[in-house]
Amino acid sequence: MAVHDYDIGIIGGGQLYREAMPITDRIYLTVVPVTVDGDTFFPEIPADVFAITSTERIPGPPAYDLLIYDRIRR
């Protein structure tokens, strides 16, 4: 039997992000330094579960950061 690895993207909203967190291995988080009105936010990323493994500054306007978090394997 073949084993396949698949990347699946979750693109919101807030409740779906929270529900997917326990089965998530990698998070691609875009951080844009602007203030906007809204009522849906990405949940807090637990530092004891995920570590930042890559950061990249993307030129703007506006410039933004792409952070990659990977699940810490113990």
N, C-alpha and C positions, 0 to 999 in steps of 0.2 A: 504494500500500500504506500503510495507516495504521500509525502508530507509537504504542504505548501505554506509559505509565509506570505501574508497579504498585509498591505498597509490600508487601513480604513480611516477616512477623515471624518471627524465630528465637527460640524460647523454651527452648532448652537441649537437652541438657546441655553440659558443658564441652568435649567433643571436637567437638560440632557448632558451638559458638561459634568455636573455633579454625579449623575448616575453612571457615567462612563469612567470616571476617575479610578475606581478600583480595578478595572481591567485594562487600563492604559499603560503602555510601556514607554511612549515618547510623546512629548508635548511640543508643538511648534507655536510659540507665543510671540505675536507681533505687538510691540509696545510703541504707540504713537503718542508723543507728548502734547496732546491737546485736551482741552476740557469740553465735554459734550454732555447734553442732557440725556438721561437714559435711566432705565430701571432694571437692566439685565447686565450682570457682570460675571466675568470668569471667576470661578471659585479660587480661594486661596490654595496655593500649591504647597503641600506639606514638605518642609525641608528635610525631614527624616525619611521621606519616601522617594523624592525626586532631587536630582542634582543638575545644575546647569552644566552642559557639556560643550556648548558652542554659543558664541555671540557674534553677531555681525551688525555693523552700522550701515544702514541703507540711506544713501543721500536723498534729499527731498526735492522740492518742498512738500510736506514737511519731512525732515529726516526722521527715521524711525529705527528701532532696534528689533532684530529677529533673535529670539532666545530659543535654544533647544534644551529641553529638560529630558533626562532619561531616568527611568526607574532605577533605584539603587538595588542591586542584587546582593543578597546576603547569603 
